[in-house]
Amino acid sequence: MFEDSAPRTARRPHLGRPVLIAAIVVGVLALLIVGFLVFGRGHGEQKGGEATHETSSQTVTVATATTEALSRIVTASGTVSAWEEVPVGAETGGLTATAVLTDEGRYVQQGQVLVQLNDTLLRAQLRQQSAAVASAEATVAQADAALARAQELRERGFLSQAGLDNAIAQQATAQAQLQAASAGRAETQARVNQAAIRAPVSGLVISRSVTRGQIVQPGTELFRIVRDGRLELDARIPETEVALIRTGQSARVLSDGIGQTSGSVRIITPEVDPQTRLAVARISIASGSGLRPGMFARAEIDAGHQPSIVVPTASIIYRENRSGVFLLADGGVARFQEVTVLSRNNEQSSVDGVAAGSQVIVEGAGFLGDGDRVTVAPSQ
């Protein structure tokens, strides 16, 4: 009986090693869990710190965009042109230019001879026709005398009615011949006068296309004259500013090569170019400006006092060659708004693109980006 119980006790499995292994595994797992918790908390604190940094805001000052009546200057540019260009041509043709009496750049008076054509043949014809007129006048005088005698004889009964009618017909024929001769002489006289090509208006000669010895044909342009020497600037005005321009408004005309001169708006064209969305304001330029047709120039047109949106000049910044301001949006967020600067001085600027009553960021605007959060400093 004892022999049987002893071996049974000896065959029981040994439990100490598995228990030790299990304890080690549990310890390792516990260490991993503790490390994960510690690392996660530290990482969370780091992210929380970053979030706190991201949500930090810059302190700025703001001002309200207001509406004020300011002196409005409309700026435009364009090409200098003649107020009225008058072409000068020949009315008679086939004659040689024997003298050219003026040149480009000279000022001529109305009626001044510019070109003399060879009129030798025309003057000979004129003398011949003058002789024909004199002969016709003598024939008329003779016919008048014959008619007077015929009427006297008819009254005395010594001449028939047929004879009187014949005298009347001869007198009428002589009158018609005189009129024809006079008309021929007048035509030739007109051609002689046309051989001296005269200036139709006073003005500045800007082009000449005739030389001495040239055979001039009828209708050929020989000169081009700027009437009265008056120039004007064809200033291109944006369609958004056309309503501000009025006839008679004063303007300054500026050229890089010449300087500046005064002018006034003469007329505004009623049409806007559908491609460029620009209208043309023709600005009369004061005489003696030194400008020439074809030159480029700028104009500053005084449009008077106009209601304008005004913001502090310090609030306007430039990003990527665009002028704009930062507006304070809901939630303390700065939003960049592009604007067009109409006029400015050291204190305030007139702009287009901002509504009246908008909150414009002034101090600190240059350090902001679109969407940044800001804190508004209390007003002093």
C-alpha positions in Angstrom: 0.0 0.0 0.0 2.8 2.4 0.8 4.7 1.4 -2.3 1.8 2.3 -4.4 1.4 5.8 -2.9 5.0 6.8 -3.0 5.5 6.6 -6.8 2.2 8.4 -7.4 3.5 11.4 -5.3 6.8 11.4 -7.2 5.0 11.6 -10.7 3.1 15.0 -9.9 4.2 17.7 -12.4 6.5 20.6 -11.3 4.5 23.9 -11.5 7.2 26.5 -10.5 8.7 27.2 -14.0 5.4 28.0 -15.9 4.3 30.3 -13.1 7.6 32.2 -13.4 7.3 32.6 -17.1 3.7 33.9 -16.8 4.8 36.4 -14.2 7.5 37.7 -16.5 5.1 38.1 -19.4 2.6 40.0 -17.3 5.4 42.3 -16.1 6.5 43.0 -19.7 3.0 43.8 -20.7 2.5 46.1 -17.8 5.7 48.0 -18.7 4.5 48.4 -22.3 1.2 49.7 -21.2 2.7 52.2 -18.8 5.2 53.4 -21.5 2.4 53.8 -24.0 0.4 55.8 -21.6 3.3 58.0 -20.8 4.3 58.5 -24.4 0.7 59.2 -25.5 0.3 61.8 -22.7 3.5 63.6 -23.7 2.6 63.5 -27.4 -0.8 64.9 -26.5 0.7 67.6 -24.5 3.1 68.5 -27.4 0.2 68.6 -29.9 -1.8 70.6 -27.4 1.1 73.1 -27.3 1.2 73.3 -31.1 -2.5 73.8 -31.2 -2.2 76.6 -28.7 0.6 78.1 -30.8 -1.5 77.9 -34.0 -4.5 79.5 -32.4 -2.5 82.4 -31.0 -3.5 85.7 -32.6 -1.8 89.0 -33.4 -3.0 92.3 -31.9 -4.1 94.8 -34.5 -6.0 98.1 -34.7 -9.0 98.7 -36.9 -10.7 101.6 -38.5 -14.1 102.0 -40.2 -14.3 102.7 -43.9 -16.4 105.9 -44.4 -18.0 107.8 -47.2 -16.8 111.3 -47.8 -17.0 113.9 -50.6 -13.4 114.2 -51.9 -11.8 115.9 -54.9 -11.7 113.1 -57.5 -8.9 113.0 -60.1 -9.5 110.6 -63.1 -6.2 109.5 -64.6 -6.1 108.4 -68.3 -3.6 108.2 -71.1 -3.7 108.3 -74.9 -2.2 109.7 -78.0 -1.9 113.4 -79.0 -3.7 114.2 -82.3 -4.8 117.2 -84.3 -8.0 118.9 -83.4 -8.8 119.0 -87.1 -6.5 117.9 -89.9 -7.2 119.7 -93.2 -5.8 118.1 -96.4 -4.7 120.5 -99.1 -4.9 119.3 -102.7 -4.9 120.6 -106.3 -8.2 121.4 -108.0 -6.7 121.6 -111.4 -4.4 119.1 -112.9 -1.7 118.3 -115.4 0.4 121.3 -114.4 3.9 121.4 -113.1 4.8 122.8 -109.7 7.1 125.7 -110.3 7.5 126.8 -106.7 6.9 125.2 -103.3 6.6 128.1 -100.8 6.3 126.4 -97.4 7.4 123.3 -95.6 6.5 121.0 -92.7 6.5 122.6 -89.3 5.7 126.1 -90.5 2.6 128.0 -89.5 0.6 129.4 -92.5 -2.2 131.8 -92.7 -5.5 131.2 -94.5 -5.2 132.2 -98.2 -1.4 132.0 -98.2 0.1 130.6 -101.4 1.7 127.2 -100.7 2.5 126.0 -104.3 2.6 127.8 -107.6 1.8 125.8 -110.7 2.9 126.6 -114.2 0.0 128.8 -115.5 1.6 130.1 -118.7 -0.8 128.3 -121.1 -3.8 129.2 -118.9 -2.9 132.9 -119.0 -2.6 132.8 -122.8 -6.1 131.2 -123.0 -7.3 133.9 -120.6 -6.1 136.6 -122.9 -7.7 135.0 -125.9 -11.0 134.7 -124.1 -10.8 138.2 -122.9 -10.5 139.3 -126.5 -13.5 137.2 -127.4 -15.5 138.9 -124.7 -14.5 142.3 -126.0 -15.6 141.3 -129.5 -18.9 140.0 -128.1 -19.4 143.2 -126.3 -19.0 145.2 -129.5 -21.4 143.0 -131.3 -23.9 143.5 -128.5 -23.5 147.3 -128.8 -24.1 147.1 -132.5 -27.1 144.9 -132.1 -28.5 147.3 -129.5 -28.1 150.2 -131.8 -29.7 148.3 -134.7 -32.7 147.4 -132.5 -33.2 151.0 -131.4 -33.3 152.2 -135.1 -35.6 149.3 -136.0 -38.1 150.3 -133.2 -38.0 153.9 -134.3 -38.7 153.0 -137.9 -41.4 150.7 -136.9 -43.1 153.5 -134.9 -43.0 155.7 -138.0 -44.4 152.9 -140.2 -41.3 152.7 -142.4 -40.4 149.1 -141.1 -42.4 146.0 -141.1 -43.0 143.9 -138.0 -40.7 141.2 -139.5 -37.8 143.6 -139.7 -38.3 144.6 -136.1 -38.4 140.9 -135.1 -35.2 140.3 -137.0 -33.4 143.1 -135.1 -34.7 141.8 -131.8 -33.3 138.3 -132.6 -29.9 139.7 -133.6 -29.7 141.6 -130.4 -30.6 138.5 -128.3 -28.0 136.4 -130.2 -25.3 139.0 -129.5 -26.2 138.9 -125.8 -26.0 135.1 -125.7 -22.6 135.2 -127.4 -21.3 137.7 -124.9 -22.5 135.5 -122.0 -20.8 132.5 -123.5 -17.5 134.4 -124.0 -17.7 135.7 -120.4 -18.3 132.2 -119.0 -15.4 130.8 -120.9 -13.2 133.6 -119.6 -14.4 133.1 -116.0 -13.6 129.4 -116.3 -10.1 130.1 -117.4 -9.7 132.7 -114.8 -10.7 130.2 -112.1 -8.1 127.7 -113.4 -5.5 130.4 -113.3 -6.4 131.1 -109.7 -6.3 127.4 -108.9 -2.8 127.3 -110.2 -1.8 129.1 -107.0 -2.6 126.5 -104.3 -3.5 128.4 -101.2 -4.0 127.4 -97.5 -7.7 126.8 -96.9 -7.3 127.5 -93.2 -4.7 128.9 -90.8 -2.6 126.3 -89.1 0.5 124.2 -88.7 1.8 122.2 -91.7 2.5 118.7 -90.5 3.1 117.0 -93.8 4.2 117.8 -97.3 4.1 115.5 -100.3 4.9 117.8 -103.3 8.3 118.8 -104.8 9.3 121.4 -107.3 9.0 120.1 -110.9 6.3 117.6 -110.0 3.3 117.3 -112.3 0.3 117.7 -110.0 -2.9 115.8 -110.7 -6.3 116.9 -109.6 -7.2 115.7 -106.1 -3.6 114.8 -105.1 -2.9 115.6 -101.5 0.0 118.0 -101.3 -0.1 119.2 -97.7 -1.8 118.4 -94.4 -2.5 121.3 -92.0 -3.5 121.2 -88.3 -6.3 123.8 -88.2 -5.3 126.7 -86.0 -2.4 124.5 -84.7 -4.8 123.1 -82.1 -3.9 119.7 -80.6 -5.9 117.4 -78.3 -5.3 114.3 -76.3 -7.5 111.2 -77.1 -7.6 110.0 -73.4 -8.9 106.5 -72.8 -11.3 106.4 -69.9 -12.5 103.2 -68.2 -16.2 102.7 -68.5 -16.6 102.8 -64.8 -15.4 106.4 -64.7 -17.1 107.8 -67.8 -20.0 109.1 -65.8 -17.6 111.3 -63.8 -16.3 113.2 -66.9 -18.0 116.4 -68.1 -17.3 118.8 -71.0 -15.3 121.7 -69.8 -13.6 120.0 -66.9 -10.0 121.1 -66.4 -7.1 118.7 -66.8 -3.4 118.4 -66.6 -1.6 116.9 -69.6 1.8 115.3 -68.8 4.5 113.9 -71.1 7.8 112.4 -70.1 9.6 114.2 -72.8 7.9 117.6 -72.8 6.6 118.1 -69.3 3.1 119.2 -68.4 0.6 121.7 -69.7 -3.0 122.6 -69.1 -6.1 121.5 -71.0 -9.8 121.0 -70.8 -12.3 118.3 -71.8 -13.7 119.2 -75.2 -16.0 116.3 -75.8 -16.6 112.7 -74.7 -17.3 110.2 -77.3 -20.7 108.5 -76.9 -19.4 105.0 -77.7 -17.4 102.6 -75.5 -15.1 100.1 -77.2 -16.7 96.7 -76.6 -13.3 95.0 -76.6 -11.3 97.3 -74.3 -14.3 98.8 -72.3 -12.8 102.2 -72.8 -14.3 105.5 -73.9 -12.4 108.5 -75.4 -12.4 111.9 -73.8 -10.9 114.5 -76.2 -8.9 117.0 -74.2 -8.0 120.3 -75.8 -4.3 121.1 -75.1 -3.2 124.7 -74.6 -1.2 126.3 -77.4 2.6 126.3 -77.1 2.7 123.0 -75.2 5.5 121.6 -77.4 3.5 118.4 -77.9 3.3 116.9 -81.4 0.7 114.7 -83.0 1.4 111.0 -82.3 3.1 111.5 -79.0 2.0 109.6 -75.9 0.7 111.6 -72.9 -1.2 111.2 -69.7 -4.1 113.3 -68.4 -5.3 114.0 -64.8 -8.9 115.2 -65.1 -10.4 117.1 -62.2 -13.8 115.5 -61.8 -14.8 117.7 -58.8 -16.0 116.4 -55.5 -17.4 112.9 -55.6 -18.7 110.6 -52.8 -15.9 108.2 -52.1 -15.1 105.3 -49.8 -12.2 106.5 -47.5 -9.8 104.3 -45.5 -6.5 105.1 -43.7 -3.6 105.2 -46.1 -1.6 103.0 -43.7 -4.1 100.2 -44.1 -3.4 99.7 -47.8 -0.8 97.1 -48.5 0.5 95.5 -51.7 0.6 91.7 -52.3 1.8 90.3 -55.7 1.5 93.8 -57.3 -2.1 94.1 -56.1 -3.3 96.8 -53.7 -5.6 95.7 -51.0 -6.7 95.9 -47.4 -7.3 93.4 -44.6 -10.9 93.3 -43.4 -11.9 92.1 -40.0 -14.4 89.3 -40.6 -16.6 87.4 -38.1 -14.7 85.4 -35.5 -11.7 87.7 -35.5 -10.4 86.5 -38.9 -8.4 88.8 -41.3 -9.5 88.6 -44.9 -7.5 90.2 -47.8 -9.7 92.4 -50.1 -8.3 93.7 -53.3 -9.0 97.4 -53.9 -8.4 100.1 -56.5 -6.8 103.3 -55.1 -8.5 106.3 -56.7 -6.6 109.1 -54.8 -4.5 109.3 -51.7 -2.6 111.5 -49.3 -0.5 110.8 -46.2 -3.6 110.4 -44.0 -6.4 108.8 -46.0 -7.1 107.2 -49.4 -10.1 106.9 -51.6 -10.6 103.3 -52.8 -13.0 101.2 -54.8 -13.7 97.7 -53.7 -14.7 98.2 -50.0 -18.2 98.9 -48.7 -18.8 101.7 -46.3 -18.8 100.5 -42.7 -16.3 97.7 -43.2 -13.7 97.2 -40.5 -10.3 97.7 -42.0 -7.1 96.6 -40.2 -4.5 99.4 -39.9 -1.6 98.6 -37.6 -0.2 95.1 -38.1 -1.8 94.6 -41.5 1.6 94.2 -43.1 2.3 91.1 -41.1 -0.9 89.2 -41.7 -1.9 86.5 -44.1 -5.3 85.8 -45.4 -7.3 83.8 -42.8 -5.1 84.7 -39.8 -6.8 85.2 -36.5 -6.3 88.6 -34.9 -7.1 90.4 -31.6 -8.3 93.9 -31.8 -6.6 96.3 -29.5 -8.9 98.5 -27.5 -9.2 102.0 -28.9 -7.2 104.7 -27.1 
